[in-house]
């Protein structure tokens, strides 16, 4: 998209699973086309021949009108499960996948590959309620610099990054599908209680980035540096390790309670003196657990240390399950990798694989309205009703709907009723998330370049805390991003969430983003008062009704029970012998990451598929595991710097991953690219004098 091709200076898109607004950016990739006939949007394969495949023309500089979703309103909802449809609208399929998010698409792609490998004629259909694939992965087109001829410039308004440590399955898929990614570590600016500090830069050998919520300015009320105007955290030791000591204790790595100074003891009747894994059992939610087991001020300290996600503390979520999630998350590096072309590139390539194999059909704008088991003379096990079709499923049903859709009663049928009544299904709790992205003129220098390492590009910047309504701001800095002039100015799961939701919804309804833009600009001016911030050329606001899932505070279901239930719901009931549940909510240990969706798919296949097809799927997973080893908490490699080769600490950089420094690509004076970025452009890679030593 070229700047100036649209008279509008701001652009808006909203994606919401509950309201059904459609993507305003659904550009197509090579080999994929959308065609609409009547009310259906059915994705078919084009020729796989390079010289015969046409690249669909992009719509440049225009706003896409909101399309009316085809929903169950067309039918009497009381009878939708038993409606009569013409024979032409009945589709018999061997495998049906409901949902085209990461879980559904990875399932479709792996099953498609396995069936093709064994020369099976069995068929797969994927139905999706939205007009495009990807679920909570949404990449939007950006304005391009004059003369730009590189890969599509897109930024992500949903899931945006791949992790190189604990999220190994996502990393493997990036490599397998040839998704090139530039990687960058986060350095941080802490903003809390009117006090602010840029944390000391750790952009060479420290793979966990920089954190400083326990710096003297935040815990010593006598500090006057950087003009503190608010109170410090009281009762926190003036130590560079206060935050780490509290986290190591809560997550079970240490036994000394930083408040009592005593070793925890589970034989004590007082939860204050028990160990965290026991004390959490009597807490009504995670924040109450921290306040009672440590202290209210320690709870506040850890809340402000949680990189801007205040919702973990302000939303009522299960204390023990969230502690387990954070214990796993604690080992997640501050290094993130960002796909060239946006994260949408991965689901795009999954779809391309399915279409190339020729055994998958996609049906968009087709929300599931009824899902029933079938008992009768016909040779199928399940019936799934959408606005335009009735799908008769012969072999297996994969439900990759969101957990909310599985339990809120909007999808009718005996299967959904039984799932909704199960305690395992009631365990998850959706978290609402607001996100706002801004782009400035890509042909002008970025106003925020001086906040970064403009000569070396060794880190991205994350500012978080309680300043106004801006709990988290991200400036991603890679060679790909230096062409964009983009910032994520709002990323909030709590702070002023309702205000952002209202502004986003107002922009959607009116088509005018001025109010959203102006409120975001007001916050940026407060956060960066020493900078002159020009007007952006594009503003994109998104409100996710189920941004990610944590565990409901009332749930008594263990994580393993949720995982097992999803792989084989109602194991003792023959009526549901060939069905599984996919998606983030069914892998709670990896919630808030795409990894959870991928793991749910793998678990489903491993539990349910045997014989020739099962063996072929096992081969796919075995080959994928060879790409890079699993991360385990007992393996010291996760503490090694990328590129480390020391035995026992190896951290290989894969062929599709590019790590800083990127100094050979930049003009050291102004940080601009020396030449237009080409495929594979990178420098010598990580340089660390302490390689071989865990950081």
Secondary structure as GFF3:
##gff-version 3
##sequence-region A 1 695
A	DSSP	beta_strand	32	37	.	.	.	ID=ss1
A	DSSP	beta_strand	40	45	.	.	.	ID=ss2
A	DSSP	three_ten_helix	72	74	.	.	.	ID=ss3
A	DSSP	three_ten_helix	77	82	.	.	.	ID=ss4
A	DSSP	three_ten_helix	87	89	.	.	.	ID=ss5
A	DSSP	beta_strand	90	98	.	.	.	ID=ss6
A	DSSP	alpha_helix	102	117	.	.	.	ID=ss7
A	DSSP	beta_strand	124	127	.	.	.	ID=ss8
A	DSSP	beta_strand	139	141	.	.	.	ID=ss9
A	DSSP	beta_strand	154	156	.	.	.	ID=ss10
A	DSSP	beta_strand	162	163	.	.	.	ID=ss11
A	DSSP	alpha_helix	168	176	.	.	.	ID=ss12
A	DSSP	beta_strand	181	192	.	.	.	ID=ss13
A	DSSP	beta_strand	195	198	.	.	.	ID=ss14
A	DSSP	alpha_helix	216	219	.	.	.	ID=ss15
A	DSSP	three_ten_helix	225	227	.	.	.	ID=ss16
A	DSSP	alpha_helix	242	250	.	.	.	ID=ss17
A	DSSP	alpha_helix	276	279	.	.	.	ID=ss18
A	DSSP	three_ten_helix	280	282	.	.	.	ID=ss19
A	DSSP	alpha_helix	286	293	.	.	.	ID=ss20
A	DSSP	alpha_helix	296	304	.	.	.	ID=ss21
A	DSSP	alpha_helix	311	314	.	.	.	ID=ss22
A	DSSP	alpha_helix	319	329	.	.	.	ID=ss23
A	DSSP	beta_strand	335	339	.	.	.	ID=ss24
A	DSSP	alpha_helix	344	357	.	.	.	ID=ss25
A	DSSP	beta_strand	360	364	.	.	.	ID=ss26
A	DSSP	beta_strand	370	373	.	.	.	ID=ss27
A	DSSP	beta_strand	382	385	.	.	.	ID=ss28
A	DSSP	beta_strand	390	399	.	.	.	ID=ss29
A	DSSP	alpha_helix	403	407	.	.	.	ID=ss30
A	DSSP	alpha_helix	414	421	.	.	.	ID=ss31
A	DSSP	three_ten_helix	425	427	.	.	.	ID=ss32
A	DSSP	beta_strand	428	439	.	.	.	ID=ss33
A	DSSP	three_ten_helix	449	451	.	.	.	ID=ss34
A	DSSP	beta_strand	460	465	.	.	.	ID=ss35
A	DSSP	beta_strand	472	475	.	.	.	ID=ss36
A	DSSP	three_ten_helix	481	483	.	.	.	ID=ss37
A	DSSP	beta_strand	486	492	.	.	.	ID=ss38
A	DSSP	alpha_helix	497	510	.	.	.	ID=ss39
A	DSSP	alpha_helix	514	527	.	.	.	ID=ss40
A	DSSP	beta_strand	538	551	.	.	.	ID=ss41
A	DSSP	alpha_helix	559	567	.	.	.	ID=ss42
A	DSSP	three_ten_helix	574	576	.	.	.	ID=ss43
A	DSSP	beta_strand	579	581	.	.	.	ID=ss44
A	DSSP	three_ten_helix	584	586	.	.	.	ID=ss45
A	DSSP	three_ten_helix	588	590	.	.	.	ID=ss46
A	DSSP	alpha_helix	594	608	.	.	.	ID=ss47
A	DSSP	alpha_helix	611	625	.	.	.	ID=ss48
A	DSSP	three_ten_helix	636	639	.	.	.	ID=ss49
A	DSSP	beta_strand	657	658	.	.	.	ID=ss50
A	DSSP	three_ten_helix	663	665	.	.	.	ID=ss51
###
